[in-house]
Amino acid sequence: MLLNKYVIGCVCLAALVGCSKEQPQVIVEEVVTAEVKQFDVPLYGNYVARTDASLDVEVRARITGFVQSVEFVEGSWVNEGDLLYTIDDRPYRAKLNRVKAALQKDQAALAKAKRDVTRLKPLYEQDAASQLDYDNAISIQEQAQASLSATQAELEETKLDLEYTRITAPISGMVGSSEADLGALVGSNGISLLTTIQQIDPIFVNFNMSALDYLNAKRRMTSMMEQLQAEQQGKALEGFVRISLPDGSEYRYWGDVSFTDPKISPKTGTFKVRAKLPNPNSELLPGQYTKARIKLAELKNAIVVPEEATQVEQGGIYVMVVLDSGEIERRFIVVEHYGEQGIVASGGLSAGEQVVVKGLHRIRHGQQVKAISLAEFEKRRLTPNTGTTPLAPDKPSKQDDEKNQQGA
């Protein structure tokens, strides 16, 4: 009997000791979430492009002669009409004087021929002069008139040759290097190309577009009037082009498609597109490579997920969704497009749901979490004296890997 009482007392004591132990506390992880958005997402085509001058003019010598002076600084900006070269004009001035003298001689001969016709005409009418004499006088007058006209034409040509001894800039732009030095013989018997001038404001950007991208961009022009206007302007499609600078930043000005090649290359399956961009500060120079972007289409009412919320495994791409109850649900999504605003998902999510963007490696499917917004997270990070410890970086530990494997 005493033994039974002792056993019962031990059992009760053991029960009391067991009840006094604290239950293990469930740790609720804190995660940062972002809302799934729904809006129209533009689809862009990205291409490797090259800049070209809108005008590239070769400055050539029109006459033969020796360079007397070079009046420009190589690589500088010149305005239309600025003097570039002077050619020795003494031979052309001498020729001009000779032609002027010949003109005066022809004018005198014509005047005499007219006087002869005037004098013979009444005599011929009175049968005092023969038909032959009168016809000869008229013929001499006509020959003198023709000779005078030829001399006048030669005079105009000589004046042009004299003007060509002063070579001026045909357009405003950046002038290249000089191909002729002082004393060099230029013209048909010497150096023909003297320099080049390139107009870089506006500047052209050329790139090649695939046939599929062309089709998508063409479909954006919904009305026949838009298509007709584009074709009349020498372009099969229209749109604004954005390019990047060598440092990776975007160029401040947008370009407009000004020309499209009317045929597709059978070798590459692409066709040439040219856009025109303002270049007032000469930030772009001809011949440099850049990246061009043009809008091709638009996804209406697309579901957009932040890219940092996605995880990849063998089964596909998934996100961690925080339900209204605070429970984590792993959900696979169907990716339709990768854009600048995020990843467009065509299935698996709805607008307004909360997905985890920070703390992904500390959670698993079915776990209870406490969700905070990105704005609150940034506020904590910038003001660390609030008493709340900011989230640690998403660096997976060995225990986290085991938890994720179990959750999978």
Secondary structure, 3 states (H helix, E strand, C coil): CHHHHHHHHHHHHHHHHHHHCCCCCCCCEEEEEEECEEEEEEEEEEEEEEEEEEEEEEEECCCCEEEEEECCCCCCEECCCCEEEEECCHHHHHHHHHHHHHHHHHHHHHHHHHHHHHHHHHHHHCCCCCHHHHHHHHHHHHHHHHHHHHHHHHHHHHHHHHHCCEEECCCCEEECCCCCCCCCEECCCCECEEEEEEEEEEEEEEEEEEHHHHHHHHHCCCCHHHHHHHHHCCCCCCCEEEEECCCCCECCCCEEEEEECCCCCCCCCEEEEEEEECCCCCCCCCCCEEEEEEEEEEEEEEEEECHHHEEEECCEEEEEEECCCCEEEEEECEEEEECCCCEEEEECCCCCCEEEEECHHHCCCCCEEEEEEHHHHHHHHHCHHHCCCCCCCCCCCHHHHHHHHHHC
